[in-house]
């Protein structure tokens, strides 16, 4: 894809479907990999990445404790997303107890979303542009045991 070129909405939807299909194919052999996303969070992506980096690779319970007692505003958004991902995992794998499954945050990434542009009055009749940033957060939780069995099969 060329840099700086805008895509049509239909092309974006097709690319998203292809990415979802690729994700499903990659995680087909894995037991219990679940992806959840949170869109258009009104927080700067840089601030959200600080919190996301803290829980990447952590076990689910440890990640929840980190998020629960962290002072950043972004941590409450990611905590809700992690709880949603855990609920999705439970729905997909209802035969397995969630406490016995060794779940961890395998991937978490933050992408920038739309930017609202506002004007702030400045001296001498000028105006300065204020950029109100937002982001998309995607989290993938997986089972440690499934990772080990897949690596041993190789």
N, C-alpha and C positions, 0 to 999 in steps of 0.2 A: 504494500500500500504506500502511496506517495505521501510524504509529509506535507501537512498543511491543506490537504484536500478534504473537503467535506463529503460525507457519505449520505446517500438517501436513506430515509427511514426504513424502507424495505430491505436495503442492503445491510443495515445495522441489525435488523431482526434476523435476517438469514445468518449473519456472522455469529450472533448470539446463540442461535439454535445449533450451529456447527460446533461452537465451543462447548455447549452443554452436552452434545452427543460425544465429543471427544473426551470430556470429563467422565461420562458414564462408561465409555469403553476402557479408559485407564483404570477405573476403579471397579471394573466388573468382577475381577477375581478376588478383590478385597472383601472382607466381611465387615460391613457396617460403615463404610465411608459415607459421610453425609455433608452436603454443602448447603450453607445458608447465607443469605446476603441481606444487607441493610442498605437502603438507597436514600440518597438526598439527605444526609444527616447534616444539620446546620452547624458544623464545626470545621475548622481548618484541617485539611488533610495532614499537615505537619504535626499538629497537636494529637490527632488520632493515631498517627504512626508511633508516637512515643509510647502510648498505652499498648498498641498492638505488638510492639517489639518485646514488651515485658512478658506476654503470655505465650508467645510463639514457642512451640515444642513442649509446653507444660502439660501436666495431666489435668483433666477437666476440673477435679475438685480443687487442686492447687490454683488453677487459673481463676476459678470463681472466688476463692479467698483473696487472691491478689486484687481482683477487680472490686470486690466488695469494700475493701479497706483502703483503696487508693483515693487520693484527693482530687484527681482530675475529673472534669465534667465528662470527658469522653469515656471514662471507664464505666459509667452507668449505661451508656448506649451499647458498649461492647458486652457488658454483663447480660443485658437483655437478649442480645443476639446469640450469645453462647447458650443461654437457657433455651432459646428457641431451637438451636441446633441440637441440643440434647433431647428435647421433646421430639424433634423430627427423627432422630436416631432411634428413640424408643418406639415410635410409630412404625418405622421400617423394620425393626428387629424386635418384635413383640415377644418372641420366644426366649429372648435372653434378658436376664436381669441387668439393669443399668449399673447397679453397684458392683456386680461381679465382672462386668466388661471393663477392660483396662483402657478407657478412652483418654485421648490426648488431642491437643490442638495441633494437627499436622501442618496446616497452612492457614495463614491469615494475611490478607493484604488489603491495602487501602488505596483506592483510586480517587482522583479528584472528580468532582461532579460539576454541575453548572455553577457559574459565578454570577451573583447578582451585583450589578454595578450601580452605585449611588453617587450623588454629588454632595460634597461638603463645602459650604461657603469658605472662601479664602480671602485674604486681604486684597484691596484694590479692585474689587469687583470680579475677581477670578473665582474659579471653582476647582477643587481637587477631587479626583475620582477615588471613591472608597470601594474596594472589592470585598464583598461578603462571600467567602468561600464555603463550599459544602463538599461532601465526599460520599463515596460508596465503600462499604466494608464487606468483605467476603471472608467467611471462615469455613474451614473444612476440619471436621473432627473424625478421628479414625480410631481403630482398635489396635493396641500394641501387639496383641497376639496374632492378628491377621497379618501385620507387617512381617513378623518373624517367620511365619509359615510360608509366606510368599517368597521371602529372601532365601529360605532353605530349599525351596523347590527349584531355584535357578541353577 
